[in-house]
Amino acid sequence: MDERIMYDRMTWPEAKERIPKAKAVIVSLGSVEEHGYHLPLCTDNVLGSTLAAGIAERTNSLLLPVMPFGQVWSTRDFPGSISLSEETMVRVLTDVALSLRHHGARNIIFHSGHMGNQSAMKAAARRLYDRYDMKNVWYFCYTDYVKLSEGIMEAPLWRGSGMHAAEIETSMMLAAAPEFCHMERAVSDYPEGCEEMNYRCMPWTEFTQTGALGDPTVSTAEKGRVYTEKLIEHMSDIINRLLE
Ligand SMILES: [Zn+2]
């Protein structure tokens, strides 16, 4: 990783000069959350940081250190998960964005390695738009990840879109941090009878024992490398196309 993208390694005179010149400052989000029997609680922090660093390098942006806690309502009952309320997330994101505006950031990107943060990112962006007239706040989270997985991943996604601790995430972790993976403990799990979750809130402990949704057993580091690269390239292309 190019050290020069790291926001918090700058001195204040460097920050004064470089923040207004960067295309964007990336506010990196993750979570401390269960990821099945075989991946660690830090999975979203590792993957979110990896993706955000790749994006920062390709878009002339600065990267803040990952905010390690997220909104993990769905998995909060699994041992170890730490859950922030959406309101807390929105307030933190709003305050961080206002600080960045104060220091001259041209654009602010909320980037999450955890899907559960998406509604908080959008709510914060709306608040910044409405209360502070900020139209330069963007949000990205595994953008178009289903389409990008075609031709790389093999196992079906759970209910067409689920990937939690399954082939995609596990492959990415095998590429990014193999020392954290316990593949001998990985099991395939496609819970059924979850139609209710479309119509009411269901903590995942109501329908899965493993905490993995899909098949992590077919994951490989090579799939993870190719897929991670594709995701970074895709999100960077959008940012370079749309942001001034
Ligand atoms: Zn995850």
Boltz pocket constraint, residues with backbone or C-beta under 6 A from the ligand:
constraints:
  - pocket:
      binder: B
      contacts: [[A, 35], [A, 43], [A, 44], [A, 113], [A, 114], [A, 164], [A, 165], [A, 169]]
      max_distance: 6.0
